[in-house]
Amino acid sequence: MLYNLPSKINTLLLIEQSSIVTILIITVSFFLILLILGIRKSFKLKAENEKLSKKKSLQSEEDNKEYKDFTEGHLYDN
């Protein structure tokens, strides 16, 4: 009886190869999805950053323009 105990434990601890492959496929799929989502988010952020940079450069060009007095055409009491 004691002689059969180690062989029973060994058979309980063995994991079939197909279950290992299934677990690996699920794990790789999960991390692949995370990787794809991260790359997609990175491209979106890069595009938005470029858009904001262009907007800021246009705004800085407008800030550098010379000030025009708009009150000349109006009848203000000075």
PyMOL commands that set and color helices and strands:
alter all, ss='L'
color gray80, all
select helices_A, chain A and resi 5-13+17-63+70-73
alter helices_A, ss='H'
color red, helices_A
deselect
rebuild
show_as cartoon
